[in-house]
Amino acid sequence: MLAKKFPGSRRLADSLSLAMNRDRPNDIATAVASTLCDLIHDSNVELPDCCFMSVPGHYARRELYRSEEYGFSVIAMTWGPGQGTPIHDHAGMWCVEGVWRGALEITPYELLESRDDRYRFEPRGTAIVGRGAVGSLIPPHEYHTIRNPKVDVTAVTVHVYGKPMTRCSVFEPVDNGWYERYERQLSLDGLG
């Protein structure tokens, strides 16, 4: 179901649906990543104008498509200058993320241990990626932060989730390298 028609919206939905025709999450993520990369560079696919408008105080999430047949969802995320996330997960589901415009700073984290609802992570390198960069997160390797490192440019990413992502866990620092886990309900900003 398309949230809103835009140039190339049917191509986006059909191409990603075709990529879902695999048996294993790793194979699906690989096919979706390749397809998303092609879509980012396809001049016939243009995201709605609202996807390029940031929201003060937080990044914006706008649903572009939800597949009734395969269950996946496609979300455009808009990152104003400096906006980002704390360490978070994807509630145990796979995800493919691609940079549509601008650049993002991405840091994956490895869970080292958990004790009494406290967690210790170790960063696994930070990368700044630009337009066309596509990556996947497959549990248990799903902990990461995302941030727009630019002070004067809005970044836009497209995320394909195995099913609609309505919640995730976020991890806030408490002391001595430990984090507490909180569940966050995720909302959608309108498509205008």
N, C-alpha and C positions, 0 to 999 in steps of 0.2 A: 504494500500500500504506500503510495507516494504521499508524503506530507504536503508537498506543493510541487507543481510542475515547474521545471526550469529547463533551459536548453540542454539537451542531452540526458535528461532525467530518466527516460525510458532505457537509454543505452546503459547508464549506470546500473539500474536495477537488473536488467537482463544479463549484463556481463558478470555481475557479482553472483547472480543466481546460478549461472553456468559454472562458475568456479566452485560452488558449494557441492557439486556432484562428485564427492570424494568420500571415502570411508573413515579416514583417521584425521583427528584434529591437526596434526602436523602437515598432512597433505592438503587439507583445506586451507590452512594458513598460508602455505606456500603458493597455492593457486590464487588466493585472494590478494596476496601481496603483489604478485605479478600483474594481476588485473587492475588493482588500484594504481599501480605505477603507470600503466597505460592510460588509465582514465585521467590522471593528473595532467598528463602531457597531451591529451586529446583536446584540440581547440574547439571541438563541437560540444564539449561538456563544460557548462558554466554554472557555478553555484549561484543560488539566489543572492541578490545584493545584500540582504540582511546578514549573511554569513561573514561579511567583511566589516561589520559594525561591532565594535567591542562594547561591553557593558561595564560601567564603572564598578570597581570593587571585586569583580570575580570574572573568571572566564565564562563564556556562554556556550551552551549546548543546544543544538538545533537538529531535530530529527529530520533526515532527508527521505528515508525509506525504511519500511519494516516489511519483511517477507512473511506472508502468511504461509507459504509452502515450506520454506526452510527454517523459519524462525529467527533469522539474523536481523540485525538492525544496523543502519548507517547513520552516524551522527557527525555533523560538522561542528567543530569546536573553534571558537574565536578567542584568541589570546591577546588582550591589550598589552601595551608595553609593560614589561616586568611581571605580568601576571603568571601564576604558576600553581602547582599543587604541592601539598605535603607528600611524604611517602604514602603510597596507597597501593591497593591491589585491585583486581577486576572481579572480585567475588567468585573466583574459581573458574572463570570462563576465558576462552581464548579471545584475542583481539589482534587486529592488524591496524596500524596507524600510519598515515601518510601525510607529509607536509605539502599543502596545497599552495600556500603563500607564506613568505617570510622565512624565519628560522626558529628552531627550538633547541633548547638545551635539555638533554635527556640523561638521567643518571639511573641505571639499574642498581638494585640492591639485592644482596643475598641474605636470607634469614639465617642467622648464626645459631640463635637459641630463643626459646620462649619459656617464661616461668611466671606463673601466677598472673596471667593477663598482661605481662610485660614482655617486650620483644627487643632483641638486639640485632641490628643489621650492619652490614658492611657494604660500602659503595663499591661498585665494580667498574669504575671508570665513568667519565662524563664525555659526551659527544655533543657537539653543536652540528645540527643537520639542517639542510636547506631544502628548497623546493624539489619535490620528486623523491626525497628520501622516504623509504617505507621500511617499517620493521614490524615484528610480531612479538606478542607476549603469549606464552603458553604455560599454564600452571604446571609445576609449582614455581616457575620463574616469571612471576608477574609483578613483583614489587618494584616501584620506580617513582621518580619525580619527573615532572615536565615543567619547563619554564620558558617564557619568551625572554631571551636575553637582551633584546633591543629596547632602547628607550624612546624610539620615535617611529616604530613600525608595528602594525598589528599583524599577527601571524594567524593563519587558518590551517587547521588539520582536518582530515576526514578519518573517522574511526569506524571500523566494521567489527561488530561484536557478534559472538556466536548466538546470542539472544539479547533481547532488550536489557540494557544495564540500568537498573533503577536504584541500585545501592552498591556501596563498596566499603571497604575498611580503610580508614586513614590512621596513620600512626604519628602521634605527637610526642616530641622529646620530653622526657621527665628529668632524668639525671644520669650521670656517668655512662652515657651511651645507650641508655635504655629508653624505650618508647612505650606509650600506652596506646591500646587499640580502641578506636571508636567507630561505630557504624554510622555511615552518612547516607541519607536518602538523597538521591540525585533528581533534580528537576530539569525540565526542558524550558529554554527560552523560546518564545514564539518565532515563527518564520516570517511574520509580518504580512 
